[in-house]
Amino acid sequence: MNIVTWISFIQVVDLGCSECGIVRFYREVPSIQKIQLVDIDRSTLEAHKNYIKPRPCDYIFKRDNPLRIEIFEGSATDVDQRIMGCDAISMVEL
């Protein structure tokens, strides 16, 4: 059993998201309704922001819970009110 699907997270933050690759995994978790991606490197975020756009299959196979994905420039060492209240934080490449 995968712990991420066992626990019902609604809002997840990935600090140090870099190329936004973790989005492909979080999209598949049915309970997640909001993914927030934070990285300090604005140019990397700009270069990879297409990863957060809806895929064609997202229009065909609709989720029970709508998914919202946000991308922010910021640092893991700074308090950011935009990510307060999240259920889980990941820091895969930090």
Phi, psi and chi 1 to 4 in degrees:
 res  aa     phi    psi   chi1   chi2   chi3   chi4
   1 MET       -  134.0 -179.6 -177.8  -54.4      -
   2 ASN   -85.5  124.0 -175.6  -23.0      -      -
   3 ILE   -63.1  -30.7 -169.0  145.8      -      -
   4 VAL   -66.7  -33.7  174.1      -      -      -
   5 THR   -86.6  -20.9   55.9      -      -      -
   6 TRP   -73.6  -40.4  179.0   63.3      -      -
   7 ILE   -92.9  135.7  -61.6  173.0      -      -
   8 SER   -88.6   87.3  -66.0      -      -      -
   9 PHE   -79.5  141.3  -63.3  123.7      -      -
  10 ILE  -108.7  -42.6  -65.8  173.5      -      -
  11 GLN  -123.5  123.8 -179.7  179.4  -15.0      -
  12 VAL  -123.7  139.0  179.4      -      -      -
  13 VAL  -118.3  134.0  175.6      -      -      -
  14 ASP  -113.1  112.9 -177.1   43.7      -      -
  15 LEU   -90.4  132.5  -62.4  173.9      -      -
  16 GLY    76.6   42.6      -      -      -      -
  17 CYS   -69.7  -20.8   65.5      -      -      -
  18 SER    50.1  -99.5 -176.2      -      -      -
  19 GLU   -92.3    9.6  -61.5  173.2   -3.5      -
  20 CYS    63.1   21.4  -52.4      -      -      -
  21 GLY   -65.4  -27.3      -      -      -      -
  22 ILE   -68.3  -16.8 -159.5  160.2      -      -
  23 VAL   -57.1  -37.9  168.0      -      -      -
  24 ARG   -62.1  -28.2   68.0  178.0 -176.4 -145.2
  25 PHE   -82.0  -45.3  -61.5  106.7      -      -
  26 TYR   -65.7  -30.5  -76.1  151.0      -      -
  27 ARG   -58.6  -29.1  -77.5 -178.6 -163.5 -107.8
  28 GLU   -84.5   -6.6  -55.2  -53.7  -41.1      -
  29 VAL   -88.1  110.6  180.0      -      -      -
  30 PRO   -59.9  -31.5  -12.3   19.5      -      -
  31 SER   -77.4  -21.2   66.0      -      -      -
  32 ILE   -71.2  127.0  -66.6  179.3      -      -
  33 GLN  -113.0  -16.6  -63.6  176.3   27.5      -
  34 LYS  -145.8  126.2 -172.5  175.5 -170.5 -179.1
  35 ILE  -117.7  127.5  -57.6  169.3      -      -
  36 GLN  -118.1  126.4  -66.0  177.1  -56.6      -
  37 LEU  -111.2  128.0  -54.1  167.7      -      -
  38 VAL  -128.6  130.4 -178.9      -      -      -
  39 ASP  -147.9  153.4 -160.9  -84.1      -      -
  40 ILE   -82.0  -20.6 -160.0  164.1      -      -
  41 ASP   -95.1   99.9 -172.1  -12.3      -      -
  42 ARG   -60.7  -40.3 -178.5 -178.1 -158.8   85.9
  43 SER   -65.5  -36.0   61.3      -      -      -
  44 THR   -67.6  -41.9  -58.9      -      -      -
  45 LEU   -61.0  -44.2  -67.5  174.7      -      -
  46 GLU   -62.1  -41.1  -72.6  -70.7  -30.2      -
  47 ALA   -68.4  -25.9      -      -      -      -
  48 HIS  -116.1   12.7  -64.8   92.0      -      -
  49 LYS   -66.3  -16.4   66.1 -177.1  176.0 -174.2
  50 ASN   -67.1  -19.8  -71.6  -27.5      -      -
  51 TYR   -64.5  -21.9  -74.6  118.1      -      -
  52 ILE   -91.6   -6.8   70.5  167.9      -      -
  53 LYS   -70.5  150.3  -69.5 -176.0  177.7  178.4
  54 PRO   -61.5  142.3  -19.8   29.6      -      -
  55 ARG   -88.7  159.6  -54.7  162.8  -63.6  179.0
  56 PRO   -54.7  -38.2  -27.8   35.0      -      -
  57 CYS   -66.9  -21.8   65.7      -      -      -
  58 ASP   -66.7  -26.9  -65.9  -29.6      -      -
  59 TYR   -82.5  -28.4  -64.0  103.3      -      -
  60 ILE   -82.6  -48.9  -62.2  168.0      -      -
  61 PHE  -106.1   88.3  -55.3  106.1      -      -
  62 LYS   -72.3  144.7  -63.3 -155.4 -177.4 -101.7
  63 ARG   -79.1  153.9  -64.8  168.8   50.9  100.3
  64 ASP   -67.0  -38.0  -69.8  -25.5      -      -
  65 ASN  -112.2  122.7  -61.3  -49.3      -      -
  66 PRO   -58.5  147.8  -17.4   26.1      -      -
  67 LEU  -112.9  130.3  178.0   62.0      -      -
  68 ARG  -117.9  129.1 -173.1  167.7  128.9 -165.9
  69 ILE  -119.9  128.9  -56.3  173.8      -      -
  70 GLU  -123.7  148.1  -59.7  172.8  -19.8      -
  71 ILE  -124.1  133.8 -130.4  174.3      -      -
  72 PHE  -132.5  143.9  -59.0  121.6      -      -
  73 GLU   -87.2  126.4  178.3 -176.2    5.2      -
  74 GLY  -178.1  178.3      -      -      -      -
  75 SER  -121.9  146.2  173.3      -      -      -
  76 ALA   -67.2  -17.9      -      -      -      -
  77 THR   -90.1   -7.2   60.8      -      -      -
  78 ASP  -107.1  140.4  -62.9  -27.8      -      -
  79 VAL   -72.9  129.2  175.9      -      -      -
  80 ASP  -128.1  115.2 -169.1  -28.4      -      -
  81 GLN   -61.8  -23.4  -65.8  -61.6  -41.9      -
  82 ARG   -66.7  -23.2  -62.8  173.6  -67.7 -173.4
  83 ILE  -107.2    4.7   63.6  171.1      -      -
  84 MET   -65.3  143.6  -61.2  -56.9 -104.6      -
  85 GLY    87.6   10.3      -      -      -      -
  86 CYS   -73.2  158.9   66.1      -      -      -
  87 ASP   -88.2  -27.9  -60.9  -46.5      -      -
  88 ALA  -151.8  149.9      -      -      -      -
  89 ILE  -126.8  132.9  -64.4  175.1      -      -
  90 SER  -115.1  147.6   60.2      -      -      -
  91 MET  -140.1   70.5  -63.2 -179.4  -75.4      -
  92 VAL   -71.0  -46.5  176.3      -      -      -
  93 GLU  -112.8   24.9  -61.9 -179.6   27.5      -
  94 LEU   -82.2      - -165.7   61.8      -      -
